[in-house]
Structure formats: structure tokens, C-alpha cells
């Protein structure tokens, strides 16, 4: 469950300072959004996945539906909203790093009542992020946990979650910058309440944090083209492997490979590898 956005991407030599204008390259429109990205990443590696989210009845909404369907993602839970499809405005610098401004649009229309329409009987994992309303995320996590479904939450962007939401997460997923906002050390992240935590470390891979300790999982070395959506690729692959029965460390090891391959190509969803690419 999560957002579906059109990514409007422009390359720049450097990001503008306040009040400054810089010239960029041609704008490229790509399918994105944390929820859609996560679902596509899981679908590309063979998971059976559905997306609960919302898009507008506009061209960007059609772009997203087509991208999801072509990646094997079920869109029967994707709501058509009267609001415009969400848009992410993304600048990418020559080192592959990005800065993003998100206009949520239809994503803001995803409601707890939409969660109540989900049949949890065939679901193993709920993967969600926070570009949809926080109350809807909390409701979904609670409903999933009550149904025996494993909740995985990518806490991006960082927000204050109810204690009862944090308590059932297995794992909470954050990047190293988000982790630093939340706790003074990786083990201290468990004091927030989740059963486990995975911290993504960029080119260094990821750290798996459990009551037994911290285990770092190394990532393969690749030439970076564009880091857009790499964290979502990781979350999708991690969730897919957990649904398949992998242990957390094993799933994280697989996910860092997926994320590493994703940064070697431009864009988010178009850059995500298939299971064959990994082989």
C-alpha cells in the first residue's frame, strides 16, 4: 500500500540555491511513487503482488496503470480518484544523487475504508510507506497484523507513528539518514518498538537489526547512474523474499542486489531488474 506518482525528472549540473535559476536537460516522465515502485520491484522478481493506492483519471494515471500491469502487479485495488495523479519533481545531478518535491494529489485520497475492502486471506506480507495518509497506514498495519499478515513499513518520509503500529512491524525499514533522526545507534532503533529493523546504507548495503544484534549485508559494486527509487526497489525485493519464506538477513541480502542493479540505470520503475537479471 502506498503512493503512485508520475516522476518528472530533469538532469542538472547542480541544484539551484534560493532565488536562483539553473538550466537543466529535457524533462523525462516516468512512472514512480513509493507504493508503485515497491510493487513493481516485487512484481519484476516474480512475486504475486497487488497495489492498494489511488491515481487520477488523467494521462499520468494511465501511465502508472500500464507500468504496474506490465510488471505483473494486480491493480484491482487501485482507486480512481477525482484528484489529479500525484507528481514527483526530481532533479538529478551528475553524481546520480537526486532531490525530490512530491505533490501528493490522489494519494491523499487513500482512506481506512479502502483498507477494509482488502481480503487478507491470501496475503503473506503488507509492505507500506508514508506518502499516503498516516491514519490509513496505521489502520492497514493493524488490520494486517490482526489477520496474521507480516507488516513491513518503509518509514519514508519520517513521521510519528502510534506505538501500537511500531510494535507489530517486522521489520521497520529506514535509510541511514532516517535512522539517525530516530535513534543514536542502530540497536537503539529497537527501543522505538518494532520487532526488527533494516537500515539501508546506500553503496555499503544494509544493516539488519534484531534483538540478537546487528548484521551488515554488503552490496555489489556498480557504476551509479541514478539513485531514484533505489530504496523502494530494496523494500519491494525485501518484502517479496519475506513473503516467499526467506529469513530477514537472507531477504536483505537479496534486496541489496536488486537495489544495486537499479541504480545502474536511469529512473525508478524502468530501472528495476528481473529475477533473470539477478541470475
C-alpha positions as CSV (number, residue, x, y, z in Angstrom):
1,X,0.0,0.0,0.0
2,X,1.3,3.4,-0.9
3,X,1.7,6.2,-3.4
4,X,1.6,6.1,-7.2
5,X,3.2,9.2,-8.8
6,X,4.4,10.4,-12.2
7,X,8.1,11.2,-11.9
8,X,9.1,14.4,-13.8
9,X,12.9,14.1,-14.0
10,X,15.4,16.7,-15.1
11,X,19.2,16.5,-15.0
12,X,21.1,19.5,-13.7
13,X,24.8,20.3,-13.2
14,X,24.0,21.5,-9.7
15,X,20.9,22.2,-7.6
16,X,19.8,25.9,-7.5
17,X,20.2,27.9,-4.4
18,X,17.3,30.0,-3.0
19,X,16.1,32.5,-5.6
20,X,18.4,31.1,-8.3
21,X,17.5,29.6,-11.7
22,X,19.7,26.9,-13.3
23,X,19.2,25.3,-16.7
24,X,18.6,21.6,-16.9
25,X,18.2,18.9,-19.5
26,X,15.0,17.7,-21.2
27,X,12.2,16.6,-18.8
28,X,11.6,12.9,-18.8
29,X,8.3,11.5,-17.5
30,X,8.5,8.1,-15.8
31,X,6.1,6.1,-13.5
32,X,7.0,6.3,-9.8
33,X,5.7,6.8,-6.3
34,X,6.9,4.8,-3.3
35,X,4.0,2.4,-3.3
36,X,4.0,1.8,-7.0
37,X,7.8,1.4,-7.1
38,X,7.8,-1.1,-4.3
39,X,5.0,-3.1,-6.0
40,X,6.8,-3.1,-9.4
41,X,10.1,-4.1,-7.8
42,X,8.4,-7.1,-6.2
43,X,6.5,-8.0,-9.4
44,X,9.6,-7.8,-11.6
45,X,11.3,-10.5,-9.5
46,X,8.2,-12.8,-9.6
47,X,6.2,-12.0,-6.5
48,X,2.4,-12.1,-6.6
49,X,1.6,-8.5,-5.7
50,X,-1.3,-6.1,-5.6
51,X,-1.2,-2.3,-5.1
52,X,-3.6,-0.5,-2.8
53,X,-3.4,3.2,-3.8
54,X,-5.0,5.9,-5.9
55,X,-4.4,7.7,-9.2
56,X,-6.3,10.4,-11.1
57,X,-8.3,9.8,-14.3
58,X,-5.6,11.6,-16.3
59,X,-2.7,10.6,-18.6
60,X,-0.4,10.2,-15.7
61,X,-2.8,7.7,-14.1
62,X,-2.9,5.7,-17.3
63,X,0.9,5.7,-17.4
64,X,1.0,4.2,-13.9
65,X,-1.6,1.6,-14.5
66,X,0.2,0.4,-17.6
67,X,3.6,0.3,-15.8
68,X,2.1,-1.7,-13.0
69,X,0.2,-4.1,-15.2
70,X,3.2,-4.7,-17.4
71,X,5.3,-5.6,-14.3
72,X,2.8,-8.2,-13.2
73,X,1.1,-6.1,-10.5
74,X,-2.6,-6.5,-9.8
75,X,-4.4,-3.2,-10.0
76,X,-7.8,-4.2,-8.8
77,X,-7.3,-2.3,-5.6
78,X,-6.0,0.8,-7.3
79,X,-8.6,3.6,-6.8
80,X,-9.6,6.1,-9.5
81,X,-9.8,9.5,-7.7
82,X,-11.3,12.8,-8.8
83,X,-8.0,14.4,-7.7
84,X,-5.0,14.6,-10.1
85,X,-2.4,11.8,-10.1
86,X,0.5,12.5,-7.7
87,X,3.6,14.1,-9.2
88,X,7.2,13.9,-8.0
89,X,9.5,16.7,-9.4
90,X,13.0,15.2,-9.4
91,X,16.4,16.8,-10.1
92,X,19.4,14.5,-10.7
93,X,23.0,15.7,-10.5
94,X,25.9,14.2,-12.4
95,X,26.9,12.0,-9.4
96,X,23.5,10.3,-9.6
97,X,22.1,11.9,-6.5
98,X,18.6,13.3,-6.5
99,X,16.4,15.9,-4.8
100,X,12.6,15.4,-4.9
101,X,9.5,17.5,-4.3
102,X,6.2,15.5,-4.1
103,X,2.7,16.8,-4.9
104,X,0.5,14.0,-3.4
105,X,-2.7,14.6,-5.3
106,X,-4.8,11.4,-5.5
107,X,-2.5,9.7,-2.9
108,X,-4.2,11.8,-0.2
109,X,-7.5,10.1,-1.0
110,X,-6.4,6.6,0.2
111,X,-8.6,6.0,3.2
112,X,-9.0,3.5,6.0
113,X,-12.3,2.4,4.4
114,X,-10.3,1.3,1.3
115,X,-8.2,-0.9,3.6
116,X,-11.4,-2.6,4.9
117,X,-12.1,-3.8,1.4
118,X,-8.9,-6.0,1.4
119,X,-9.2,-9.7,1.6
120,X,-6.2,-10.7,3.8
121,X,-6.7,-14.5,3.4
122,X,-4.1,-15.0,0.7
123,X,-1.7,-12.2,1.8
124,X,1.7,-13.0,3.5
125,X,3.2,-9.5,3.7
126,X,1.9,-6.0,3.8
127,X,4.5,-3.5,2.5
128,X,3.7,0.2,3.0
129,X,5.3,3.6,3.1
130,X,4.2,7.1,4.1
131,X,3.3,9.1,1.0
132,X,-0.4,8.2,1.8
133,X,-2.3,9.4,4.9
134,X,-0.7,8.3,8.2
135,X,-4.1,7.2,9.7
136,X,-4.6,4.9,6.7
137,X,-1.1,3.4,7.1
138,X,-1.7,2.8,10.8
139,X,-5.1,1.2,10.1
140,X,-3.6,-1.1,7.4
141,X,-0.8,-2.2,9.7
142,X,-3.2,-3.0,12.5
143,X,-5.6,-4.9,10.1
144,X,-2.8,-6.9,8.6
145,X,-1.3,-7.9,11.9
146,X,-4.7,-8.9,13.2
147,X,-5.1,-11.2,10.2
148,X,-1.7,-12.8,10.7
149,X,0.0,-10.9,7.9
150,X,3.6,-9.7,8.4
151,X,3.7,-5.8,8.3
152,X,6.7,-4.2,6.7
153,X,6.9,-0.4,6.8
154,X,9.4,1.8,4.9
155,X,9.3,4.9,7.2
156,X,9.9,7.4,4.5
157,X,9.4,10.3,4.9
158,X,9.9,10.1,8.7
159,X,6.7,10.6,10.7
160,X,5.5,9.9,14.3
161,X,3.8,6.5,14.3
162,X,1.5,5.3,17.0
163,X,3.2,2.9,19.5
164,X,0.8,0.1,18.6
165,X,1.8,0.5,14.9
166,X,5.5,0.3,15.6
167,X,5.1,-2.7,17.9
168,X,4.0,-5.1,15.2
169,X,6.4,-4.0,12.4
170,X,8.8,-6.8,11.3
171,X,10.8,-5.0,10.0
172,X,10.8,-1.3,10.1
173,X,12.8,-0.1,7.1
174,X,14.7,3.2,7.1
175,X,17.8,4.6,5.4
176,X,20.8,5.7,7.4
177,X,19.8,9.4,7.5
178,X,16.3,8.5,8.7
179,X,17.8,6.1,11.3
180,X,20.0,9.0,12.6
181,X,16.9,11.1,13.1
182,X,15.2,8.4,15.1
183,X,17.9,7.0,17.4
184,X,21.5,7.5,18.4
185,X,22.5,4.0,17.2
186,X,21.2,1.1,15.1
187,X,20.4,-1.1,18.2
188,X,18.6,1.8,19.8
189,X,16.1,1.7,16.9
190,X,14.5,-1.4,18.5
191,X,13.7,0.8,21.6
192,X,11.1,2.5,19.3
193,X,9.1,-0.7,19.5
194,X,9.5,-2.7,16.2
195,X,10.3,-6.4,16.2
196,X,13.2,-5.8,13.8
197,X,14.8,-3.0,11.8
198,X,16.6,-2.9,8.4
199,X,18.7,0.2,7.7
200,X,19.7,0.7,4.1
201,X,23.3,2.1,3.8
202,X,23.5,3.1,0.1
203,X,26.5,1.7,-1.6
204,X,27.5,-0.2,1.5
205,X,24.4,-2.4,1.5
206,X,22.2,-2.7,4.6
207,X,22.2,-3.4,8.3
208,X,19.8,-6.0,9.8
209,X,18.9,-5.1,13.4
210,X,17.3,-7.7,15.7
211,X,17.4,-8.4,19.5
212,X,20.3,-10.7,18.7
213,X,22.4,-7.9,17.3
214,X,23.4,-6.0,14.1
215,X,24.4,-7.8,10.9
216,X,25.6,-5.8,7.9
217,X,24.9,-7.1,4.4
218,X,27.3,-5.9,1.7
219,X,26.1,-4.7,-1.7
220,X,27.8,-5.4,-5.0
221,X,29.8,-2.5,-6.6
222,X,28.2,-0.8,-9.5
223,X,28.6,2.3,-11.5
224,X,25.9,4.7,-10.3
225,X,23.7,6.4,-12.9
226,X,20.6,7.4,-10.9
227,X,19.7,6.6,-7.3
228,X,16.0,7.5,-7.7
229,X,13.8,4.7,-6.3
230,X,16.6,2.5,-5.0
231,X,15.2,2.4,-1.5
232,X,11.8,1.4,-3.0
233,X,13.5,-1.4,-5.0
234,X,15.1,-2.6,-1.8
235,X,11.7,-2.6,0.1
236,X,9.9,-4.4,-2.7
237,X,12.5,-7.1,-3.0
238,X,12.8,-7.5,0.8
239,X,9.0,-7.9,1.1
240,X,8.9,-10.3,-1.8
241,X,11.5,-12.6,-0.3
242,X,9.9,-12.4,3.1
243,X,6.6,-13.5,1.5
244,X,8.5,-16.4,-0.1
245,X,9.7,-17.6,3.3
246,X,13.3,-16.2,3.5
247,X,14.8,-15.3,6.8
248,X,15.2,-11.5,7.3
249,X,19.0,-11.5,6.7
250,X,18.6,-13.7,3.6
251,X,15.9,-11.4,2.3
252,X,18.0,-8.3,2.9
253,X,21.0,-9.8,1.1
254,X,18.8,-10.4,-2.0
255,X,17.3,-6.9,-1.7
256,X,20.6,-5.1,-1.7
257,X,21.4,-6.8,-5.1
258,X,18.1,-5.6,-6.5
259,X,18.8,-2.1,-5.3
260,X,22.3,-2.1,-6.6
261,X,21.2,-3.1,-10.1
262,X,18.5,-0.4,-10.0
263,X,21.0,2.5,-9.6
264,X,22.9,1.4,-12.7
265,X,20.1,2.6,-14.9
266,X,18.1,5.8,-15.1
267,X,14.7,6.3,-13.5
268,X,12.8,4.3,-10.8
269,X,10.5,1.6,-12.2
270,X,12.2,1.3,-15.6
271,X,15.5,0.5,-13.8
272,X,14.3,-2.4,-11.7
273,X,15.8,-5.8,-12.5
274,X,14.0,-9.1,-13.1
275,X,14.9,-12.4,-11.5
276,X,16.7,-13.3,-14.7
277,X,18.9,-10.1,-14.4
278,X,19.9,-11.2,-10.9
279,X,20.8,-14.7,-12.1
